[in-house]
Amino acid sequence: MTWQCLALDLRDDPAAIAEYERWHRAEFIWPEVVRSIRDAGIRDMRIFRTGNRLMMLMRVGAEFDAGTKAAADAASERVQAWEALMSTFQQPLPWAEPGQKWVPMRQIFDLADCD
């Protein structure tokens, strides 16, 4: 299993940020979205926030393929509805490619390498 780390910004609006966080509570997130994450081979996912910057950590299995996940999401009306809703709160990072939401981060340090 490997970790992937991605970043995205929210609109810098305290009310929108609070609403985004509300949608990510276990009792509000749509079960179809959770199922799509697990079905893709994502074993663990966590989202952290500072200010309006988000960081997502995903622990993925060998079967995980971002392209396959994107295709499955595109074919799911419910996941597309979730993505459209989340887009109302999000804004791309300045260096994101056109249409890109979550931008992969590059690991630059690992404490285990210092042993």
C-alpha positions as CSV (number, residue, x, y, z in Angstrom):
1,M,0.0,0.0,0.0
2,T,1.1,3.5,-0.7
3,W,0.1,7.0,0.3
4,Q,-0.9,9.7,-2.0
5,C,-1.3,13.3,-1.0
6,L,-3.3,15.9,-2.9
7,A,-4.1,19.6,-2.3
8,L,-7.1,21.9,-3.2
9,D,-8.3,25.2,-2.0
10,L,-11.8,26.2,-0.8
11,R,-13.3,29.5,-1.5
12,D,-12.1,31.9,1.2
13,D,-15.5,32.2,2.8
14,P,-16.0,31.1,6.4
15,A,-19.7,30.1,5.8
16,A,-18.8,28.1,2.7
17,I,-15.9,26.4,4.5
18,A,-18.2,25.4,7.4
19,E,-20.8,24.0,4.9
20,Y,-18.1,22.0,3.1
21,E,-17.0,20.5,6.4
22,R,-20.6,19.7,7.3
23,W,-21.0,17.8,4.1
24,H,-17.9,15.7,5.0
25,R,-19.3,14.5,8.3
26,A,-20.1,10.8,8.3
27,E,-23.8,11.5,8.7
28,F,-24.0,13.7,5.7
29,I,-21.6,12.2,3.1
30,W,-23.5,10.3,0.5
31,P,-23.1,6.5,0.7
32,E,-22.6,6.2,-3.1
33,V,-19.6,8.5,-2.8
34,V,-18.1,6.4,0.1
35,R,-18.8,3.2,-2.0
36,S,-17.0,4.7,-5.1
37,I,-14.0,5.6,-3.0
38,R,-13.7,2.1,-1.5
39,D,-14.5,0.3,-4.8
40,A,-11.6,2.1,-6.4
41,G,-9.0,0.5,-4.0
42,I,-8.7,3.5,-1.7
43,R,-8.1,1.9,1.7
44,D,-8.0,5.0,3.8
45,M,-8.8,8.7,3.1
46,R,-8.4,11.7,5.3
47,I,-8.8,15.4,4.5
48,F,-7.1,18.1,6.6
49,R,-7.7,21.9,6.5
50,T,-5.7,25.0,7.4
51,G,-7.3,28.3,6.4
52,N,-8.9,27.5,3.1
53,R,-6.3,25.0,2.0
54,L,-7.2,21.3,2.0
55,M,-4.8,18.3,2.0
56,M,-6.1,14.8,1.3
57,L,-4.2,11.7,2.2
58,M,-5.2,8.5,0.5
59,R,-3.7,5.1,1.3
60,V,-4.3,3.0,-1.9
61,G,-3.9,-0.6,-2.8
62,A,-2.0,-1.9,-5.8
63,E,-5.2,-2.1,-7.8
64,F,-5.9,1.6,-7.5
65,D,-5.7,3.5,-10.8
66,A,-6.6,7.2,-10.9
67,G,-7.8,6.9,-14.5
68,T,-10.1,4.0,-13.7
69,K,-11.5,5.9,-10.7
70,A,-12.1,9.0,-12.8
71,A,-14.0,6.9,-15.5
72,A,-16.1,5.2,-12.8
73,D,-16.9,8.5,-11.2
74,A,-17.8,10.0,-14.6
75,A,-20.3,7.1,-15.2
76,S,-22.0,7.6,-11.8
77,E,-24.8,10.3,-11.8
78,R,-24.7,10.4,-8.0
79,V,-20.9,10.9,-7.8
80,Q,-21.2,13.6,-10.5
81,A,-23.9,15.3,-8.5
82,W,-21.7,15.2,-5.4
83,E,-18.7,16.6,-7.4
84,A,-21.0,19.4,-8.7
85,L,-22.1,20.3,-5.2
86,M,-18.5,20.2,-3.8
87,S,-17.3,22.4,-6.7
88,T,-19.5,25.2,-5.3
89,F,-17.1,25.4,-2.3
90,Q,-13.8,24.7,-4.1
91,Q,-11.4,26.7,-6.2
92,P,-8.4,25.4,-8.1
93,L,-4.9,26.0,-6.9
94,P,-3.2,28.7,-9.0
95,W,-0.9,26.0,-10.6
96,A,-3.6,23.5,-11.3
97,E,-4.1,22.3,-14.9
98,P,-7.4,23.5,-16.6
99,G,-10.3,21.5,-15.1
100,Q,-8.0,19.9,-12.4
101,K,-9.4,20.0,-8.8
102,W,-7.2,18.0,-6.5
103,V,-3.5,18.4,-7.3
104,P,-1.0,15.7,-6.4
105,M,1.7,16.8,-4.0
106,R,5.3,15.5,-4.3
107,Q,6.9,14.0,-1.2
108,I,10.1,15.8,-0.4
109,F,11.0,14.2,3.0
110,D,10.7,10.8,4.8
111,L,11.9,10.4,8.3
112,A,12.5,6.7,7.6
113,D,15.2,7.7,5.2
114,C,17.2,9.2,8.0
115,D,17.8,5.9,9.9
